[in-house]
Amino acid sequence: MKNSSAELPRDYDTWPPAQNKRQAILNAAADVFAEEGFGGASIDAIAARAGVSRQTIYNQLGDKDNLFKVVVAEITDRSSAGFFRVLDTFPVTPQDIETELTQFSAQLLRKAICDPNGRWLRKVVETEGARFPELFETWKEYGPGKKYPAIAARLAQLAHGGYLEIDDPALAARQYMALLATDLRYDQQIGRQTPESEIDQMAANATRTFLRAFTPKR
């Protein structure tokens, strides 16, 4: 995606470097599909953006339908990988649960929700999901299908350690993610880049509200 914000670090708005023709095509296709939608995107436009010929695209990745499927699958994989890298920092034995969970929440927003892969997927799911529901089976498997259970497992660890009081970790995970992403998704829907300071505040607000609901009553 094009970098249109001076408020977010540049690496949140770039795709992997186009080190070969295939990656150049995928990067270009991701941009064109996001800008024009599947119906408005053309192989000619993607070829021009990638600096390759139409035939090169067909040789490397097939027709537009298959190219779209490959782009969705690869971006889903990258988004999932980013999420699980952040999840490795989840504070399962915190000294200060509010501070440490707020820091984790801010990183989750920045690296797994604000990142270009997550933004691209949400935008394309909204615009093309009804037209191509079968294309998003991979997204559902690697997105909500794995992310929410992973968060639920970490919350269950906190409950087992006495840090939280949770009867249904799966429900708590969905509520946590909803609290975390609500304001950010509104910004994304209206095309506003969220400043760094606001991301920190969103994380703090979401964490505080979540802990109010699930901190054990002494």
PyMOL commands that place a pseudoatom at each C-alpha (Angstrom):
pseudoatom trace, name=CA, resn=MET, resi=1, chain=A, elem=C, hetatm=0, pos=[0.000, 0.000, 0.000]
pseudoatom trace, name=CA, resn=LYS, resi=2, chain=A, elem=C, hetatm=0, pos=[1.066, 3.559, -0.506]
pseudoatom trace, name=CA, resn=ASN, resi=3, chain=A, elem=C, hetatm=0, pos=[2.415, 5.350, 2.553]
pseudoatom trace, name=CA, resn=SER, resi=4, chain=A, elem=C, hetatm=0, pos=[0.039, 8.242, 3.180]
pseudoatom trace, name=CA, resn=SER, resi=5, chain=A, elem=C, hetatm=0, pos=[0.766, 9.080, 6.810]
pseudoatom trace, name=CA, resn=ALA, resi=6, chain=A, elem=C, hetatm=0, pos=[3.633, 10.863, 8.501]
pseudoatom trace, name=CA, resn=GLU, resi=7, chain=A, elem=C, hetatm=0, pos=[2.258, 9.783, 11.892]
pseudoatom trace, name=CA, resn=LEU, resi=8, chain=A, elem=C, hetatm=0, pos=[2.865, 6.041, 11.605]
pseudoatom trace, name=CA, resn=PRO, resi=9, chain=A, elem=C, hetatm=0, pos=[6.316, 4.538, 11.054]
pseudoatom trace, name=CA, resn=ARG, resi=10, chain=A, elem=C, hetatm=0, pos=[6.958, 3.767, 7.407]
pseudoatom trace, name=CA, resn=ASP, resi=11, chain=A, elem=C, hetatm=0, pos=[7.250, 0.017, 7.903]
pseudoatom trace, name=CA, resn=TYR, resi=12, chain=A, elem=C, hetatm=0, pos=[3.570, -0.178, 8.784]
pseudoatom trace, name=CA, resn=ASP, resi=13, chain=A, elem=C, hetatm=0, pos=[2.643, 0.955, 5.284]
pseudoatom trace, name=CA, resn=THR, resi=14, chain=A, elem=C, hetatm=0, pos=[4.866, -1.089, 3.029]
pseudoatom trace, name=CA, resn=TRP, resi=15, chain=A, elem=C, hetatm=0, pos=[4.658, -4.524, 1.460]
pseudoatom trace, name=CA, resn=PRO, resi=16, chain=A, elem=C, hetatm=0, pos=[7.617, -6.926, 1.286]
pseudoatom trace, name=CA, resn=PRO, resi=17, chain=A, elem=C, hetatm=0, pos=[10.264, -5.637, -1.132]
pseudoatom trace, name=CA, resn=ALA, resi=18, chain=A, elem=C, hetatm=0, pos=[9.738, -6.738, -4.729]
pseudoatom trace, name=CA, resn=GLN, resi=19, chain=A, elem=C, hetatm=0, pos=[12.862, -8.859, -4.995]
pseudoatom trace, name=CA, resn=ASN, resi=20, chain=A, elem=C, hetatm=0, pos=[11.496, -10.806, -7.960]
pseudoatom trace, name=CA, resn=LYS, resi=21, chain=A, elem=C, hetatm=0, pos=[8.735, -10.547, -10.560]
pseudoatom trace, name=CA, resn=ARG, resi=22, chain=A, elem=C, hetatm=0, pos=[6.310, -12.666, -8.567]
pseudoatom trace, name=CA, resn=GLN, resi=23, chain=A, elem=C, hetatm=0, pos=[6.530, -10.397, -5.512]
pseudoatom trace, name=CA, resn=ALA, resi=24, chain=A, elem=C, hetatm=0, pos=[6.280, -7.306, -7.704]
pseudoatom trace, name=CA, resn=ILE, resi=25, chain=A, elem=C, hetatm=0, pos=[3.069, -8.696, -9.217]
pseudoatom trace, name=CA, resn=LEU, resi=26, chain=A, elem=C, hetatm=0, pos=[1.607, -9.571, -5.806]
pseudoatom trace, name=CA, resn=ASN, resi=27, chain=A, elem=C, hetatm=0, pos=[2.412, -6.132, -4.400]
pseudoatom trace, name=CA, resn=ALA, resi=28, chain=A, elem=C, hetatm=0, pos=[0.887, -4.416, -7.409]
pseudoatom trace, name=CA, resn=ALA, resi=29, chain=A, elem=C, hetatm=0, pos=[-2.175, -6.669, -7.362]
pseudoatom trace, name=CA, resn=ALA, resi=30, chain=A, elem=C, hetatm=0, pos=[-2.760, -5.988, -3.661]
pseudoatom trace, name=CA, resn=ASP, resi=31, chain=A, elem=C, hetatm=0, pos=[-2.748, -2.242, -4.323]
pseudoatom trace, name=CA, resn=VAL, resi=32, chain=A, elem=C, hetatm=0, pos=[-4.963, -2.413, -7.394]
pseudoatom trace, name=CA, resn=PHE, resi=33, chain=A, elem=C, hetatm=0, pos=[-7.502, -4.776, -5.803]
pseudoatom trace, name=CA, resn=ALA, resi=34, chain=A, elem=C, hetatm=0, pos=[-7.709, -2.498, -2.755]
pseudoatom trace, name=CA, resn=GLU, resi=35, chain=A, elem=C, hetatm=0, pos=[-8.109, 0.634, -4.879]
pseudoatom trace, name=CA, resn=GLU, resi=36, chain=A, elem=C, hetatm=0, pos=[-10.463, -0.674, -7.570]
pseudoatom trace, name=CA, resn=GLY, resi=37, chain=A, elem=C, hetatm=0, pos=[-12.085, -3.765, -6.051]
pseudoatom trace, name=CA, resn=PHE, resi=38, chain=A, elem=C, hetatm=0, pos=[-12.002, -7.097, -7.820]
pseudoatom trace, name=CA, resn=GLY, resi=39, chain=A, elem=C, hetatm=0, pos=[-14.443, -6.032, -10.533]
pseudoatom trace, name=CA, resn=GLY, resi=40, chain=A, elem=C, hetatm=0, pos=[-12.633, -2.799, -11.356]
pseudoatom trace, name=CA, resn=ALA, resi=41, chain=A, elem=C, hetatm=0, pos=[-9.143, -4.262, -11.289]
pseudoatom trace, name=CA, resn=SER, resi=42, chain=A, elem=C, hetatm=0, pos=[-7.603, -5.335, -14.571]
pseudoatom trace, name=CA, resn=ILE, resi=43, chain=A, elem=C, hetatm=0, pos=[-4.604, -7.448, -15.460]
pseudoatom trace, name=CA, resn=ASP, resi=44, chain=A, elem=C, hetatm=0, pos=[-3.370, -4.528, -17.580]
pseudoatom trace, name=CA, resn=ALA, resi=45, chain=A, elem=C, hetatm=0, pos=[-3.427, -2.173, -14.582]
pseudoatom trace, name=CA, resn=ILE, resi=46, chain=A, elem=C, hetatm=0, pos=[-1.665, -4.708, -12.386]
pseudoatom trace, name=CA, resn=ALA, resi=47, chain=A, elem=C, hetatm=0, pos=[0.951, -5.363, -15.065]
pseudoatom trace, name=CA, resn=ALA, resi=48, chain=A, elem=C, hetatm=0, pos=[1.606, -1.646, -15.478]
pseudoatom trace, name=CA, resn=ARG, resi=49, chain=A, elem=C, hetatm=0, pos=[1.937, -1.157, -11.714]
pseudoatom trace, name=CA, resn=ALA, resi=50, chain=A, elem=C, hetatm=0, pos=[4.306, -4.131, -11.431]
pseudoatom trace, name=CA, resn=GLY, resi=51, chain=A, elem=C, hetatm=0, pos=[6.361, -3.173, -14.489]
pseudoatom trace, name=CA, resn=VAL, resi=52, chain=A, elem=C, hetatm=0, pos=[5.768, -6.501, -16.207]
pseudoatom trace, name=CA, resn=SER, resi=53, chain=A, elem=C, hetatm=0, pos=[3.799, -7.750, -19.203]
pseudoatom trace, name=CA, resn=ARG, resi=54, chain=A, elem=C, hetatm=0, pos=[0.319, -9.278, -19.103]
pseudoatom trace, name=CA, resn=GLN, resi=55, chain=A, elem=C, hetatm=0, pos=[1.802, -12.579, -20.216]
pseudoatom trace, name=CA, resn=THR, resi=56, chain=A, elem=C, hetatm=0, pos=[4.243, -12.577, -17.312]
pseudoatom trace, name=CA, resn=ILE, resi=57, chain=A, elem=C, hetatm=0, pos=[1.324, -12.387, -14.891]
pseudoatom trace, name=CA, resn=TYR, resi=58, chain=A, elem=C, hetatm=0, pos=[-0.454, -15.271, -16.603]
pseudoatom trace, name=CA, resn=ASN, resi=59, chain=A, elem=C, hetatm=0, pos=[2.753, -17.312, -16.620]
pseudoatom trace, name=CA, resn=GLN, resi=60, chain=A, elem=C, hetatm=0, pos=[3.567, -16.610, -12.985]
pseudoatom trace, name=CA, resn=LEU, resi=61, chain=A, elem=C, hetatm=0, pos=[0.149, -16.590, -11.310]
pseudoatom trace, name=CA, resn=GLY, resi=62, chain=A, elem=C, hetatm=0, pos=[-2.610, -17.362, -13.810]
pseudoatom trace, name=CA, resn=ASP, resi=63, chain=A, elem=C, hetatm=0, pos=[-5.782, -15.373, -14.454]
pseudoatom trace, name=CA, resn=LYS, resi=64, chain=A, elem=C, hetatm=0, pos=[-7.314, -12.617, -12.325]
pseudoatom trace, name=CA, resn=ASP, resi=65, chain=A, elem=C, hetatm=0, pos=[-9.395, -15.024, -10.213]
pseudoatom trace, name=CA, resn=ASN, resi=66, chain=A, elem=C, hetatm=0, pos=[-6.361, -17.077, -9.271]
pseudoatom trace, name=CA, resn=LEU, resi=67, chain=A, elem=C, hetatm=0, pos=[-4.217, -13.994, -8.701]
pseudoatom trace, name=CA, resn=PHE, resi=68, chain=A, elem=C, hetatm=0, pos=[-6.814, -12.660, -6.272]
pseudoatom trace, name=CA, resn=LYS, resi=69, chain=A, elem=C, hetatm=0, pos=[-6.894, -15.975, -4.396]
pseudoatom trace, name=CA, resn=VAL, resi=70, chain=A, elem=C, hetatm=0, pos=[-3.096, -16.021, -4.100]
pseudoatom trace, name=CA, resn=VAL, resi=71, chain=A, elem=C, hetatm=0, pos=[-2.992, -12.422, -2.851]
pseudoatom trace, name=CA, resn=VAL, resi=72, chain=A, elem=C, hetatm=0, pos=[-5.665, -13.141, -0.212]
pseudoatom trace, name=CA, resn=ALA, resi=73, chain=A, elem=C, hetatm=0, pos=[-3.882, -16.300, 0.960]
pseudoatom trace, name=CA, resn=GLU, resi=74, chain=A, elem=C, hetatm=0, pos=[-0.421, -14.717, 1.167]
pseudoatom trace, name=CA, resn=ILE, resi=75, chain=A, elem=C, hetatm=0, pos=[-1.585, -11.568, 2.936]
pseudoatom trace, name=CA, resn=THR, resi=76, chain=A, elem=C, hetatm=0, pos=[-3.610, -13.684, 5.360]
pseudoatom trace, name=CA, resn=ASP, resi=77, chain=A, elem=C, hetatm=0, pos=[-0.481, -15.708, 6.147]
pseudoatom trace, name=CA, resn=ARG, resi=78, chain=A, elem=C, hetatm=0, pos=[1.553, -12.541, 6.771]
pseudoatom trace, name=CA, resn=SER, resi=79, chain=A, elem=C, hetatm=0, pos=[-1.165, -11.037, 8.953]
pseudoatom trace, name=CA, resn=SER, resi=80, chain=A, elem=C, hetatm=0, pos=[-1.421, -14.242, 10.973]
pseudoatom trace, name=CA, resn=ALA, resi=81, chain=A, elem=C, hetatm=0, pos=[2.366, -14.433, 11.415]
pseudoatom trace, name=CA, resn=GLY, resi=82, chain=A, elem=C, hetatm=0, pos=[2.461, -10.842, 12.692]
pseudoatom trace, name=CA, resn=PHE, resi=83, chain=A, elem=C, hetatm=0, pos=[-0.305, -11.562, 15.171]
pseudoatom trace, name=CA, resn=PHE, resi=84, chain=A, elem=C, hetatm=0, pos=[1.442, -14.594, 16.626]
pseudoatom trace, name=CA, resn=ARG, resi=85, chain=A, elem=C, hetatm=0, pos=[4.745, -12.727, 16.948]
pseudoatom trace, name=CA, resn=VAL, resi=86, chain=A, elem=C, hetatm=0, pos=[2.980, -10.176, 19.121]
pseudoatom trace, name=CA, resn=LEU, resi=87, chain=A, elem=C, hetatm=0, pos=[1.106, -12.901, 21.015]
pseudoatom trace, name=CA, resn=ASP, resi=88, chain=A, elem=C, hetatm=0, pos=[4.458, -14.302, 22.171]
pseudoatom trace, name=CA, resn=THR, resi=89, chain=A, elem=C, hetatm=0, pos=[4.800, -11.150, 24.332]
pseudoatom trace, name=CA, resn=PHE, resi=90, chain=A, elem=C, hetatm=0, pos=[1.472, -11.673, 26.154]
pseudoatom trace, name=CA, resn=PRO, resi=91, chain=A, elem=C, hetatm=0, pos=[1.989, -11.114, 29.918]
pseudoatom trace, name=CA, resn=VAL, resi=92, chain=A, elem=C, hetatm=0, pos=[0.927, -14.468, 31.391]
pseudoatom trace, name=CA, resn=THR, resi=93, chain=A, elem=C, hetatm=0, pos=[2.564, -13.774, 34.791]
pseudoatom trace, name=CA, resn=PRO, resi=94, chain=A, elem=C, hetatm=0, pos=[2.365, -9.980, 35.088]
pseudoatom trace, name=CA, resn=GLN, resi=95, chain=A, elem=C, hetatm=0, pos=[3.773, -7.942, 37.947]
pseudoatom trace, name=CA, resn=ASP, resi=96, chain=A, elem=C, hetatm=0, pos=[1.408, -5.080, 37.050]
pseudoatom trace, name=CA, resn=ILE, resi=97, chain=A, elem=C, hetatm=0, pos=[-1.414, -6.481, 34.959]
pseudoatom trace, name=CA, resn=GLU, resi=98, chain=A, elem=C, hetatm=0, pos=[-2.885, -3.167, 33.799]
pseudoatom trace, name=CA, resn=THR, resi=99, chain=A, elem=C, hetatm=0, pos=[0.457, -1.726, 32.681]
pseudoatom trace, name=CA, resn=GLU, resi=100, chain=A, elem=C, hetatm=0, pos=[1.658, -4.916, 31.007]
pseudoatom trace, name=CA, resn=LEU, resi=101, chain=A, elem=C, hetatm=0, pos=[-1.651, -5.755, 29.319]
pseudoatom trace, name=CA, resn=THR, resi=102, chain=A, elem=C, hetatm=0, pos=[-1.900, -2.158, 28.077]
pseudoatom trace, name=CA, resn=GLN, resi=103, chain=A, elem=C, hetatm=0, pos=[1.573, -2.433, 26.539]
pseudoatom trace, name=CA, resn=PHE, resi=104, chain=A, elem=C, hetatm=0, pos=[0.639, -5.727, 24.894]
pseudoatom trace, name=CA, resn=SER, resi=105, chain=A, elem=C, hetatm=0, pos=[-2.623, -4.232, 23.604]
pseudoatom trace, name=CA, resn=ALA, resi=106, chain=A, elem=C, hetatm=0, pos=[-0.792, -1.298, 22.050]
pseudoatom trace, name=CA, resn=GLN, resi=107, chain=A, elem=C, hetatm=0, pos=[1.588, -3.647, 20.237]
pseudoatom trace, name=CA, resn=LEU, resi=108, chain=A, elem=C, hetatm=0, pos=[-1.325, -5.762, 19.050]
pseudoatom trace, name=CA, resn=LEU, resi=109, chain=A, elem=C, hetatm=0, pos=[-2.996, -2.668, 17.617]
pseudoatom trace, name=CA, resn=ARG, resi=110, chain=A, elem=C, hetatm=0, pos=[0.174, -1.478, 15.901]
pseudoatom trace, name=CA, resn=LYS, resi=111, chain=A, elem=C, hetatm=0, pos=[1.568, -4.713, 14.514]
pseudoatom trace, name=CA, resn=ALA, resi=112, chain=A, elem=C, hetatm=0, pos=[-1.482, -6.906, 13.981]
pseudoatom trace, name=CA, resn=ILE, resi=113, chain=A, elem=C, hetatm=0, pos=[-4.376, -4.493, 13.358]
pseudoatom trace, name=CA, resn=CYS, resi=114, chain=A, elem=C, hetatm=0, pos=[-2.785, -1.272, 12.035]
pseudoatom trace, name=CA, resn=ASP, resi=115, chain=A, elem=C, hetatm=0, pos=[-0.343, -3.161, 9.837]
pseudoatom trace, name=CA, resn=PRO, resi=116, chain=A, elem=C, hetatm=0, pos=[-0.983, -3.082, 6.063]
pseudoatom trace, name=CA, resn=ASN, resi=117, chain=A, elem=C, hetatm=0, pos=[-1.856, -6.767, 5.908]
pseudoatom trace, name=CA, resn=GLY, resi=118, chain=A, elem=C, hetatm=0, pos=[-4.644, -6.492, 8.461]
pseudoatom trace, name=CA, resn=ARG, resi=119, chain=A, elem=C, hetatm=0, pos=[-5.983, -3.281, 6.918]
pseudoatom trace, name=CA, resn=TRP, resi=120, chain=A, elem=C, hetatm=0, pos=[-5.978, -4.793, 3.434]
pseudoatom trace, name=CA, resn=LEU, resi=121, chain=A, elem=C, hetatm=0, pos=[-7.822, -7.909, 4.552]
pseudoatom trace, name=CA, resn=ARG, resi=122, chain=A, elem=C, hetatm=0, pos=[-10.536, -5.982, 6.393]
pseudoatom trace, name=CA, resn=LYS, resi=123, chain=A, elem=C, hetatm=0, pos=[-11.093, -3.674, 3.448]
pseudoatom trace, name=CA, resn=VAL, resi=124, chain=A, elem=C, hetatm=0, pos=[-11.271, -6.477, 0.889]
pseudoatom trace, name=CA, resn=VAL, resi=125, chain=A, elem=C, hetatm=0, pos=[-13.471, -8.658, 3.112]
pseudoatom trace, name=CA, resn=GLU, resi=126, chain=A, elem=C, hetatm=0, pos=[-15.911, -5.746, 3.396]
pseudoatom trace, name=CA, resn=THR, resi=127, chain=A, elem=C, hetatm=0, pos=[-15.968, -4.995, -0.332]
pseudoatom trace, name=CA, resn=GLU, resi=128, chain=A, elem=C, hetatm=0, pos=[-15.598, -8.454, -1.890]
pseudoatom trace, name=CA, resn=GLY, resi=129, chain=A, elem=C, hetatm=0, pos=[-16.705, -10.957, 0.757]
pseudoatom trace, name=CA, resn=ALA, resi=130, chain=A, elem=C, hetatm=0, pos=[-20.270, -11.233, -0.521]
pseudoatom trace, name=CA, resn=ARG, resi=131, chain=A, elem=C, hetatm=0, pos=[-19.109, -11.692, -4.114]
pseudoatom trace, name=CA, resn=PHE, resi=132, chain=A, elem=C, hetatm=0, pos=[-16.410, -14.281, -3.378]
pseudoatom trace, name=CA, resn=PRO, resi=133, chain=A, elem=C, hetatm=0, pos=[-17.247, -15.966, -0.055]
pseudoatom trace, name=CA, resn=GLU, resi=134, chain=A, elem=C, hetatm=0, pos=[-15.213, -19.042, -0.955]
pseudoatom trace, name=CA, resn=LEU, resi=135, chain=A, elem=C, hetatm=0, pos=[-12.057, -16.947, -1.218]
pseudoatom trace, name=CA, resn=PHE, resi=136, chain=A, elem=C, hetatm=0, pos=[-12.178, -16.123, 2.466]
pseudoatom trace, name=CA, resn=GLU, resi=137, chain=A, elem=C, hetatm=0, pos=[-12.204, -19.625, 3.900]
pseudoatom trace, name=CA, resn=THR, resi=138, chain=A, elem=C, hetatm=0, pos=[-8.446, -19.276, 4.333]
pseudoatom trace, name=CA, resn=TRP, resi=139, chain=A, elem=C, hetatm=0, pos=[-8.928, -15.892, 5.991]
pseudoatom trace, name=CA, resn=LYS, resi=140, chain=A, elem=C, hetatm=0, pos=[-11.475, -17.322, 8.421]
pseudoatom trace, name=CA, resn=GLU, resi=141, chain=A, elem=C, hetatm=0, pos=[-9.242, -20.281, 9.222]
pseudoatom trace, name=CA, resn=TYR, resi=142, chain=A, elem=C, hetatm=0, pos=[-6.106, -18.243, 9.904]
pseudoatom trace, name=CA, resn=GLY, resi=143, chain=A, elem=C, hetatm=0, pos=[-7.862, -15.107, 11.130]
pseudoatom trace, name=CA, resn=PRO, resi=144, chain=A, elem=C, hetatm=0, pos=[-10.700, -15.374, 13.682]
pseudoatom trace, name=CA, resn=GLY, resi=145, chain=A, elem=C, hetatm=0, pos=[-10.456, -19.159, 13.616]
pseudoatom trace, name=CA, resn=LYS, resi=146, chain=A, elem=C, hetatm=0, pos=[-6.980, -19.142, 15.204]
pseudoatom trace, name=CA, resn=LYS, resi=147, chain=A, elem=C, hetatm=0, pos=[-6.511, -15.670, 16.684]
pseudoatom trace, name=CA, resn=TYR, resi=148, chain=A, elem=C, hetatm=0, pos=[-9.471, -15.611, 19.052]
pseudoatom trace, name=CA, resn=PRO, resi=149, chain=A, elem=C, hetatm=0, pos=[-8.777, -19.091, 20.509]
pseudoatom trace, name=CA, resn=ALA, resi=150, chain=A, elem=C, hetatm=0, pos=[-5.135, -18.081, 21.006]
pseudoatom trace, name=CA, resn=ILE, resi=151, chain=A, elem=C, hetatm=0, pos=[-6.158, -14.964, 22.940]
pseudoatom trace, name=CA, resn=ALA, resi=152, chain=A, elem=C, hetatm=0, pos=[-8.689, -17.041, 24.893]
pseudoatom trace, name=CA, resn=ALA, resi=153, chain=A, elem=C, hetatm=0, pos=[-5.941, -19.470, 25.915]
pseudoatom trace, name=CA, resn=ARG, resi=154, chain=A, elem=C, hetatm=0, pos=[-3.785, -16.619, 27.272]
pseudoatom trace, name=CA, resn=LEU, resi=155, chain=A, elem=C, hetatm=0, pos=[-6.718, -15.130, 29.173]
pseudoatom trace, name=CA, resn=ALA, resi=156, chain=A, elem=C, hetatm=0, pos=[-7.442, -18.553, 30.637]
pseudoatom trace, name=CA, resn=GLN, resi=157, chain=A, elem=C, hetatm=0, pos=[-3.832, -18.647, 31.882]
pseudoatom trace, name=CA, resn=LEU, resi=158, chain=A, elem=C, hetatm=0, pos=[-4.355, -15.307, 33.613]
pseudoatom trace, name=CA, resn=ALA, resi=159, chain=A, elem=C, hetatm=0, pos=[-7.564, -16.623, 35.176]
pseudoatom trace, name=CA, resn=HIS, resi=160, chain=A, elem=C, hetatm=0, pos=[-5.818, -19.802, 36.325]
pseudoatom trace, name=CA, resn=GLY, resi=161, chain=A, elem=C, hetatm=0, pos=[-3.120, -17.654, 37.940]
pseudoatom trace, name=CA, resn=GLY, resi=162, chain=A, elem=C, hetatm=0, pos=[-5.738, -15.635, 39.809]
pseudoatom trace, name=CA, resn=TYR, resi=163, chain=A, elem=C, hetatm=0, pos=[-5.150, -12.410, 37.873]
pseudoatom trace, name=CA, resn=LEU, resi=164, chain=A, elem=C, hetatm=0, pos=[-8.607, -12.485, 36.252]
pseudoatom trace, name=CA, resn=GLU, resi=165, chain=A, elem=C, hetatm=0, pos=[-11.997, -14.020, 36.981]
pseudoatom trace, name=CA, resn=ILE, resi=166, chain=A, elem=C, hetatm=0, pos=[-13.317, -15.509, 33.734]
pseudoatom trace, name=CA, resn=ASP, resi=167, chain=A, elem=C, hetatm=0, pos=[-16.032, -18.122, 33.257]
pseudoatom trace, name=CA, resn=ASP, resi=168, chain=A, elem=C, hetatm=0, pos=[-15.870, -18.250, 29.444]
pseudoatom trace, name=CA, resn=PRO, resi=169, chain=A, elem=C, hetatm=0, pos=[-12.421, -17.434, 28.001]
pseudoatom trace, name=CA, resn=ALA, resi=170, chain=A, elem=C, hetatm=0, pos=[-13.698, -17.606, 24.400]
pseudoatom trace, name=CA, resn=LEU, resi=171, chain=A, elem=C, hetatm=0, pos=[-16.327, -14.950, 25.101]
pseudoatom trace, name=CA, resn=ALA, resi=172, chain=A, elem=C, hetatm=0, pos=[-13.812, -12.840, 27.032]
pseudoatom trace, name=CA, resn=ALA, resi=173, chain=A, elem=C, hetatm=0, pos=[-11.398, -13.003, 24.083]
pseudoatom trace, name=CA, resn=ARG, resi=174, chain=A, elem=C, hetatm=0, pos=[-14.045, -11.744, 21.669]
pseudoatom trace, name=CA, resn=GLN, resi=175, chain=A, elem=C, hetatm=0, pos=[-14.955, -8.943, 24.052]
pseudoatom trace, name=CA, resn=TYR, resi=176, chain=A, elem=C, hetatm=0, pos=[-11.309, -7.965, 24.503]
pseudoatom trace, name=CA, resn=MET, resi=177, chain=A, elem=C, hetatm=0, pos=[-10.686, -7.840, 20.762]
pseudoatom trace, name=CA, resn=ALA, resi=178, chain=A, elem=C, hetatm=0, pos=[-13.891, -5.855, 20.197]
pseudoatom trace, name=CA, resn=LEU, resi=179, chain=A, elem=C, hetatm=0, pos=[-12.917, -3.288, 22.829]
pseudoatom trace, name=CA, resn=LEU, resi=180, chain=A, elem=C, hetatm=0, pos=[-9.448, -2.996, 21.365]
pseudoatom trace, name=CA, resn=ALA, resi=181, chain=A, elem=C, hetatm=0, pos=[-10.451, -2.476, 17.740]
pseudoatom trace, name=CA, resn=THR, resi=182, chain=A, elem=C, hetatm=0, pos=[-13.666, -0.437, 17.880]
pseudoatom trace, name=CA, resn=ASP, resi=183, chain=A, elem=C, hetatm=0, pos=[-12.254, 3.097, 17.577]
pseudoatom trace, name=CA, resn=LEU, resi=184, chain=A, elem=C, hetatm=0, pos=[-9.472, 2.030, 15.235]
pseudoatom trace, name=CA, resn=ARG, resi=185, chain=A, elem=C, hetatm=0, pos=[-11.878, 0.388, 12.807]
pseudoatom trace, name=CA, resn=TYR, resi=186, chain=A, elem=C, hetatm=0, pos=[-13.974, 3.547, 12.752]
pseudoatom trace, name=CA, resn=ASP, resi=187, chain=A, elem=C, hetatm=0, pos=[-10.879, 5.528, 11.741]
pseudoatom trace, name=CA, resn=GLN, resi=188, chain=A, elem=C, hetatm=0, pos=[-10.115, 2.988, 9.022]
pseudoatom trace, name=CA, resn=GLN, resi=189, chain=A, elem=C, hetatm=0, pos=[-13.666, 3.092, 7.677]
pseudoatom trace, name=CA, resn=ILE, resi=190, chain=A, elem=C, hetatm=0, pos=[-13.454, 6.859, 7.181]
pseudoatom trace, name=CA, resn=GLY, resi=191, chain=A, elem=C, hetatm=0, pos=[-9.890, 6.677, 5.818]
pseudoatom trace, name=CA, resn=ARG, resi=192, chain=A, elem=C, hetatm=0, pos=[-8.244, 8.417, 8.776]
pseudoatom trace, name=CA, resn=GLN, resi=193, chain=A, elem=C, hetatm=0, pos=[-4.733, 7.428, 9.839]
pseudoatom trace, name=CA, resn=THR, resi=194, chain=A, elem=C, hetatm=0, pos=[-4.708, 7.001, 13.614]
pseudoatom trace, name=CA, resn=PRO, resi=195, chain=A, elem=C, hetatm=0, pos=[-1.884, 8.922, 15.351]
pseudoatom trace, name=CA, resn=GLU, resi=196, chain=A, elem=C, hetatm=0, pos=[0.527, 6.997, 17.562]
pseudoatom trace, name=CA, resn=SER, resi=197, chain=A, elem=C, hetatm=0, pos=[-0.646, 8.791, 20.695]
pseudoatom trace, name=CA, resn=GLU, resi=198, chain=A, elem=C, hetatm=0, pos=[-4.252, 7.785, 20.015]
pseudoatom trace, name=CA, resn=ILE, resi=199, chain=A, elem=C, hetatm=0, pos=[-3.255, 4.140, 19.573]
pseudoatom trace, name=CA, resn=ASP, resi=200, chain=A, elem=C, hetatm=0, pos=[-1.712, 4.230, 23.044]
pseudoatom trace, name=CA, resn=GLN, resi=201, chain=A, elem=C, hetatm=0, pos=[-4.888, 5.782, 24.453]
pseudoatom trace, name=CA, resn=MET, resi=202, chain=A, elem=C, hetatm=0, pos=[-7.100, 3.210, 22.697]
pseudoatom trace, name=CA, resn=ALA, resi=203, chain=A, elem=C, hetatm=0, pos=[-5.029, 0.420, 24.222]
pseudoatom trace, name=CA, resn=ALA, resi=204, chain=A, elem=C, hetatm=0, pos=[-5.231, 1.988, 27.678]
pseudoatom trace, name=CA, resn=ASN, resi=205, chain=A, elem=C, hetatm=0, pos=[-9.000, 2.549, 27.460]
pseudoatom trace, name=CA, resn=ALA, resi=206, chain=A, elem=C, hetatm=0, pos=[-9.710, -0.961, 26.187]
pseudoatom trace, name=CA, resn=THR, resi=207, chain=A, elem=C, hetatm=0, pos=[-7.514, -2.579, 28.837]
pseudoatom trace, name=CA, resn=ARG, resi=208, chain=A, elem=C, hetatm=0, pos=[-9.013, -0.545, 31.661]
pseudoatom trace, name=CA, resn=THR, resi=209, chain=A, elem=C, hetatm=0, pos=[-12.560, -1.391, 30.587]
pseudoatom trace, name=CA, resn=PHE, resi=210, chain=A, elem=C, hetatm=0, pos=[-11.706, -5.070, 30.167]
pseudoatom trace, name=CA, resn=LEU, resi=211, chain=A, elem=C, hetatm=0, pos=[-10.068, -5.304, 33.578]
pseudoatom trace, name=CA, resn=ARG, resi=212, chain=A, elem=C, hetatm=0, pos=[-13.004, -3.578, 35.223]
pseudoatom trace, name=CA, resn=ALA, resi=213, chain=A, elem=C, hetatm=0, pos=[-15.165, -6.451, 34.043]
pseudoatom trace, name=CA, resn=PHE, resi=214, chain=A, elem=C, hetatm=0, pos=[-12.805, -9.341, 34.779]
pseudoatom trace, name=CA, resn=THR, resi=215, chain=A, elem=C, hetatm=0, pos=[-10.590, -8.371, 37.728]
pseudoatom trace, name=CA, resn=PRO, resi=216, chain=A, elem=C, hetatm=0, pos=[-11.380, -10.648, 40.694]
pseudoatom trace, name=CA, resn=LYS, resi=217, chain=A, elem=C, hetatm=0, pos=[-13.599, -9.017, 43.316]
pseudoatom trace, name=CA, resn=ARG, resi=218, chain=A, elem=C, hetatm=0, pos=[-11.637, -8.839, 46.555]
for i in range(1, 218): cmd.bond("trace and resi %d" % i, "trace and resi %d" % (i + 1))
show_as sticks, trace
zoom trace
